[in-house]
Amino acid sequence: MAWLYLTFAGLLEIGWPVGLKIAQTEGSRVLGVLLALVFMLGSGLLLWLAQREIPMGTSYAVWTGIGAAGAFLYGIVFYGDTATVGRFLGVGLILAGVVTLKLVHE
């Protein structure tokens, strides 16, 4: 169950930078900040639950890895962020680290 909590925590981690991006739009500042806070709270709560069974360093690395990769892809798809080979390689390395941490978890 801890890995499920951690996976969902990582997915919610994507939401708060999106909320902050929305907050940069005039007229959407309050909504964006509120969204970011809700996603932060949910993500943090699930990370806390996951850390009851998964070591802190592993859970934090996986949590941020999922969040970073998700925010990266979200930015490309919805905000027209640059999609270069180098950027994809960097995110691929992050994901490889996340998978490695899951595989070696004891």
C-alpha positions as CSV (number, residue, x, y, z in Angstrom):
1,M,0.0,0.0,0.0
2,A,2.9,2.4,0.7
3,W,4.0,2.3,-2.9
4,L,0.5,3.1,-4.0
5,Y,0.4,6.1,-1.6
6,L,3.8,7.2,-3.0
7,T,2.7,6.9,-6.6
8,F,-0.4,9.0,-6.0
9,A,1.7,11.5,-3.9
10,G,4.0,11.9,-6.9
11,L,1.1,12.4,-9.2
12,L,-0.3,15.1,-6.9
13,E,3.1,16.6,-6.8
14,I,2.5,17.6,-10.5
15,G,-0.5,19.7,-9.5
16,W,1.2,22.4,-7.4
17,P,3.6,23.8,-10.1
18,V,0.6,23.8,-12.5
19,G,-1.4,25.7,-9.9
20,L,1.5,28.2,-9.6
21,K,1.6,28.5,-13.4
22,I,-2.1,29.2,-13.4
23,A,-1.6,31.8,-10.7
24,Q,0.6,33.8,-13.1
25,T,-2.4,34.5,-15.3
26,E,-4.2,37.7,-14.5
27,G,-7.6,37.0,-12.9
28,S,-6.6,33.5,-11.9
29,R,-4.1,34.2,-9.1
30,V,-6.2,33.2,-6.2
31,L,-7.5,30.1,-8.0
32,G,-4.0,29.0,-9.0
33,V,-2.6,29.5,-5.5
34,L,-5.5,27.6,-3.9
35,L,-5.0,24.8,-6.4
36,A,-1.3,24.7,-5.6
37,L,-2.0,24.6,-1.8
38,V,-4.6,21.8,-2.2
39,F,-2.2,19.7,-4.3
40,M,0.7,20.4,-1.9
41,L,-1.4,19.3,1.1
42,G,-2.6,16.1,-0.6
43,S,0.8,15.2,-1.9
44,G,2.5,15.8,1.4
45,L,-0.1,13.8,3.3
46,L,0.3,10.8,0.9
47,L,4.1,11.1,1.1
48,W,3.8,11.0,4.9
49,L,1.7,7.8,4.7
50,A,4.2,6.2,2.3
51,Q,7.2,7.0,4.6
52,R,5.7,4.8,7.3
53,E,7.1,1.8,5.3
54,I,9.4,3.3,2.7
55,P,12.7,4.9,3.7
56,M,12.7,8.7,3.7
57,G,15.4,9.1,1.1
58,T,13.8,6.6,-1.3
59,S,10.4,8.0,-0.9
60,Y,11.5,11.6,-1.3
61,A,13.5,10.8,-4.5
62,V,10.6,8.8,-6.0
63,W,8.1,11.5,-5.1
64,T,10.1,14.3,-6.6
65,G,11.1,12.2,-9.6
66,I,7.4,11.5,-10.5
67,G,6.6,15.2,-9.9
68,A,9.4,16.5,-12.0
69,A,8.8,14.2,-14.9
70,G,5.1,14.9,-14.8
71,A,5.5,18.6,-14.6
72,F,8.0,18.4,-17.5
73,L,5.5,16.5,-19.7
74,Y,2.6,18.7,-18.6
75,G,4.6,21.8,-19.6
76,I,5.4,20.4,-23.0
77,V,1.8,19.4,-23.7
78,F,-0.2,22.3,-22.3
79,Y,2.3,25.2,-22.2
80,G,4.4,24.7,-25.2
81,D,7.6,24.2,-23.2
82,T,10.7,23.2,-25.3
83,A,10.9,19.5,-26.2
84,T,14.5,18.8,-27.0
85,V,16.4,15.6,-27.0
86,G,18.5,16.8,-24.1
87,R,15.6,17.6,-21.9
88,F,14.0,14.3,-22.6
89,L,17.3,12.6,-21.8
90,G,17.5,14.4,-18.5
91,V,14.0,13.3,-17.5
92,G,14.7,9.8,-18.7
93,L,17.6,9.7,-16.3
94,I,15.4,10.9,-13.5
95,L,12.9,8.2,-14.3
96,A,15.7,5.6,-14.5
97,G,16.7,6.6,-11.0
98,V,13.1,6.3,-9.7
99,V,12.8,2.8,-11.2
100,T,16.1,1.7,-9.8
101,L,15.1,2.9,-6.3
102,K,11.9,0.9,-6.6
103,L,13.8,-2.2,-7.8
104,V,16.4,-2.1,-4.9
105,H,13.9,-1.3,-2.2
106,E,14.2,-3.8,0.6
